[in-house]
């Protein structure tokens, strides 16, 4: 297994690429950290692939950081991890293992 960092990605209101999984590998999410810099709560949906297989839907309080336990050790089998927010100001980073 290879530990990989997910650099900080600003999540848009359209489907946003969070991480491209190395071809031929699967990924196991170890931690995702969400940050909301806006003055309103934001809802973020995270997907395994291009928006079909849901991993997580989380509401981040205004001007807060959130580390949800629901994604720890979550296996991703598609070629990418994507996310979409219902407004502007959300970002995500973290790390995963590829195998």
ZIKAFEN-V209902 format. One record per backbone hydrogen bond with DSSP energy under -1.0 kcal/mol. NH is the residue of the N-H (numbers start at 0). CO is the residue of the C=O. Records with the same first field share a line. If there is no record, write none. Layout:
BEGIN
NH: CO  CO
END
This chain:
BEGIN
1: 97
3: 95
5: 93
8: 91
10: 89
15: 82
17: 80
18: 80
20: 78
24: 21
26: 75
27: 96
28: 73
29: 94
30: 94
32: 92
33: 65
34: 90
35: 63
36: 88
41: 59
43: 57
44: 83
45: 55
46: 81
47: 52
48: 79
54: 45
55: 45
57: 43
59: 41
62: 37
65: 33
71: 68
72: 28
73: 70
75: 26
80: 18
81: 46
82: 15
83: 44
84: 11
85: 42
90: 34
91: 8
92: 32
93: 5
94: 30
95: 3
96: 27
97: 1
98: 25
END
